[in-house]
Amino acid sequence: MKKGLLKVLGGTLLSCFLLTSCYTYTSVVGDGAQGNTEVTEWNHYVIFGLAPVGVSNSKEMADGAENYEVTTRQTFVNGLVSAITFGIYTPTTSTVKK
């Protein structure tokens, strides 16, 4: 009975690690992006993303544009870095398209 429970628990835990996804969210400012110019920066967090250390400023990245789109996501590379550091350092990537 205990072996069966351990197998189910182990399979569930393995699935949780392997089936995680990269999250993405997008914010539209004004009328949204009017061109194809993109600026990308990493955001730096520690302790599983709970404490920000260095977060990009989308207004500065837009360089005065009134219409732009901000996309923040955790890429595969960001997730890999987070996994290697066991969640101590958890970066994300912000892209401003104007």
C-alpha positions, 0 to 999 in steps of 0.5 A: 500500500505504501509503495503505491502511494509513493509511486502516485505521489512521486508521479504527481510531483514529477508532473508538477515539475515537468508540466509547468509553463512559461507565463506571459502577460501583455499591457497595451499603452495608448493605441498599442505598438505603432511600429516594429521597434523592440527593446528587451530587458531582464527583470531580477527577482529573488526568493521565487520572484517574491522580492524584486531586486531590479525591475525594468521601467517600461516608460524609460524603455519606450523612450517617450513614445505614447503608444506602446505594448509591454510584454513580460514573460518567463522564457525558457532561459529564465526558467532554466536559470531559476531552476539552476539556482533552485528559485533563489534567483528568478528572472523574467524578461520584459519587451517594449514594442513601439 
